[in-house]
Amino acid sequence: PTRIKKICCIGAGYVGGPTSAVIASKNPNIQVTVVDYNIERIEAWKTDDLPIYEPGLLDVVQAARDGDSTKRTPNLFFSTDVDRCIAEAELILLSVNTPTKSLGRGAGHASELSYLESAVRKIGEVAETNKIIVEKSTVPCRAADTLRDVLAATAKPGLHFEILSNPEFLAEGTAIPNLLNPDRILIGSLKTPRGLEAAQALAAVYGAWVDPDRIITINLYSSELAKLAANALLAQRISSVNALSAMCESVGADIDEVSYAIGLDKRIGSRMLKASVGFGGSCFRKDILSLAYIAESLHLFEVADYWRSIVDINEYQKDRFTRRIVRCLYNSLSGKTLAVFGFAYKKNTGDTRETAAITVIDNVLTEGANVRIYDPLVKESQIRQELNSTTVRLNCAEKQLTVCESAYEACTGADAIIILTEWDEFSNRDEPMRRDSGHGRKTDERAERKLDWTRVAELMRRPMFVFDGRNIVDAAALEELGFRIECIGKA
Ligand code: NAI
């Protein structure tokens, strides 16, 4: 079988960076180069202030990128010289973004494949040798056929390109443990001799650290669809629990108890059953919409409606949460101050794409509230940029918005706290502190900081409300301090 010596990963984002770092760290004999046209991102990957935050990432990057004085020579590189790196590699990982299309047919639903297409055109243009090309990005069914077609038209005659599907299942916030110990590695290929050989070559790269039982080789198109299906089912669990949470609030049940009871059933399992203000992140929404669009284009309209309803419930949940805030604050937010705790779409990431915070903040700004946001990781510029690009009304509401350096600053003079990200810092429960060795000292301190709720109570206006969009606080303990607590799925 082909032995891979050089890998080029196109796309230095949340998937390309961590995946390449782990592959390089586990395969000292393979040279891994991550390329991107985004110069700022590539330059940041060369420093210790990485462009993305993931617990444990910096250690893995440093080991492979900087080498180690005793035994390792560096084998992880970052570059903007896309052409050279493609030309040199035997295996190319495509980790470019595949967002929802914003223009033309399928806008708002279908996946935008233009980044993938342009990366593959580039491969066609510059390749002088055969390549194995790996779809790591999440793609619609049969995207491999599109890529093969582009290559057939652009590449030099006589070269062979084998396309594999190898979707990435890491979750942000736990990317490094997910990559180091994956539930499974899917490798989809054509069942031709060359297809199977390419699959074996990629399997050998993962074989450096993943148990062979967990490396699954399947049909190319099954592999593409399995990724969309996995995300749809994960999001479906969240929307199912969130739908139940609405019922809990009306019948006097407690969603945490209901989830616990359901999760004890081994057929169901206990994970991904936490009620919340709604899911965010760059993937769930886009992948479900893509799946529904594919179903629709196959004239499977009922199937499309089924998948779309998962997104509908998510929108409903965000709106429902805002309506509850307005109702509790005596039906007017005008002139009131709301402290927002957390802006990232979940804890342990700085990623804010599709975060539920955007919708909730947009809604309360519209109601005339003053909003003071604090997130332990996300920078002010990113918060403003995210709100400006998504929130039509923010331009008029600029004066209503303050981004704060601390939770205390955010809640000073506030009528209510809205918890939108489940950062450990905000919980008043006693959980074992996890040491975070991933991102330098500053983040270590951040990860260990715990809010002093007694001090918070001294800073707020009366009555003091807490709207816990993540069900992370111990409500009884806070009620003793004089807070009024509103949790998801609890009357
Ligand atoms: P990202 O937006 O963080 O990174 C993509 C990078 O690709 C960007 O830096 C962009 O500049 C670069 N790029 C785009 N076109 C390029 C080209 N032609 N040449 C060179 N560079 C190019 O995206 P992210 O989050 O890493 O996602 C990538 C793919 O992985 C998507 O398809 C996503 O659905 C999938 N995925 C994402 C996961 C996540 O947690 N973020 C998890 C699993 C899959």
Boltz pocket constraint, residues with backbone or C-beta under 6 A from the ligand:
constraints:
  - pocket:
      binder: B
      contacts: [[A, 10], [A, 11], [A, 12], [A, 13], [A, 14], [A, 15], [A, 16], [A, 35], [A, 36], [A, 37], [A, 38], [A, 41], [A, 82], [A, 95], [A, 96], [A, 97], [A, 98], [A, 115], [A, 116], [A, 118], [A, 119], [A, 136], [A, 137], [A, 138], [A, 139], [A, 168], [A, 169], [A, 170], [A, 171], [A, 172], [A, 282], [A, 283]]
      max_distance: 6.0
